[in-house]
């Protein structure tokens, strides 16, 4: 396990961060850990990695062990060698928790892909204590987007996230204002550059194209849940998030303005405020 200090924008000091790699059925997952206390998993979106949480972590409360995960095949996690699906990723998440020695239910915060994994885990007994799903449509990929991805996938597999692939990802992930911010855009571009081309292509097939409709499973979620939508993502509008929340007993839906898909990266202060209020109600 590697240790290092990273800037803590919230206090002006540093966060003591460690990193490790945990064996799962989808390869070894890279995990960064900071803080002690209630285990709290943050699982990022497709195409990017755990650094999309870095602007928000210092704004969250102490007394928690934050586990920032690079999803299967992404970031510094081991390259995927076969296709999978969201259920497979959820199974890998339980492997991860076992490997980290976390045996009590965790608070789960998932962005897009991370929220999809969270939906599945939240329907299983005893895995999660609570769920925050951010910009995570319960429906499968729309036909038009599926066609676009199918066209771009061979380019991604052959050349990586360059040219039209890079442009499409940035457009899908960030508002124009966020994409014009060098620091925000750099996080996305550096994240896209870490996986191998084959691993990224397998991740797209596994966790985007193979994603299924989980609307019918939402009523099976029994843990406290918060669904966070943005005002600029067409496939999970505030109305969609509220409709999903209406299916989950006691769930709440909130909207964050000025963001698209990577809401914690684009608007960390507002997302952190919603998450803190939600967690306060758990105690």
Residue, then its C-alpha position, 0 to 999 in steps of 0.5 A: x500500500x502506498x501513502x502520500x499527502x494530497x492538498x485539502x482544499x477545505x481546510x488548507x492542509x493536506x489529506x493523508x491518502x493511501x492507495x492499494x490494488x484489490x483482486x476482484x473477478x474483473x481484475x485488480x481494482x485501484x483504490x485510494x483511501x483517505x480518512x477513518x470512520x464510516x466506510x464510504x465508497x465513491x465509484x466514478x463514471x465511465x471513461x474517467x477515474x476516481x480523480x473526478x471526486x478530488x474537488x469534492x472530497x475536501x468538502x465532505x465531513x470527517x469521521x469517514x473512510x473514503x474509498x475512491x475506486x477506479x472502476x473495472x478496466x478504467x484509470x489505474x485498475x487492471x485492464x479488462x480481458x473480457x466483456x461483462x455488465x453492470x451485475x458483473x461490476x456489482x459482483x466485483x464491488x462486493x469482492x472489493x469490499x471483502x478484500x478491503x476488510x469492509x464487512x458492514x454496510x457502506x454508504x455508496x456514492x456513485x456517478x453515472x456508472x457508479x450509480x448504476x452499480x449502486x442500484x444493483x447493490x442497493x437491491x441486495x440485502x446488507x451491502x449498502x447502508x445508503x445510496x447516492x446516485x448521481x446522473x445515473x439513468x435507470x433506463x438502457x442507452x437510447x437507440x440514437x446514442x447506442x448507434x453513435x457509440x457503435x460507430x465510435x467504438x472501432x476508433x476507440x479500440x484502434x486508436x484510443x480516445x482521440x479525435x471524434x471519440x475524445x470530442x464525443x466524450x467531452x461533450x457527453x461528460x461536461x457542459x461547454x463552460x466546464x469543458x472550457x475550464x482547463x483544470x476540469x477538462x484536464x481531469x477528464x483527458x488524463x483519466x481517459x489516457x490511463x487505460x489501454x485501448x482494448x480495456x476502454x473499449x471492453x468497458x464501453x461494451x460492458x457497462x454502457x452497451x450492455x446496460x439494461x433497464x433497472x426501472x422494475x428493480x428500483x422498488x426493491x431498494x430499501x436503503x435511504x437513497x438520494x438521486x442527483x440529476x443535473x440540468x443539462x443531461x438529456x437522458x436523465x432529466x430532473x423529471x426522470x430522476x424524480x420518477x425513479x425516486x418515486x419508485x424507491x421507498x423514501x427516496x429523494x431527488x435533487x437537481x444541480x444546475x450548471x452540470x452535465x454528467x460529471x456533476x461532482x467534478x463540475x459543481x463539487x460544492x453543491x453536490x457536497x452540500x446535498x450529500x452532507x444534508x442527506x447523510x445528516x438525516x441518516x444519524 
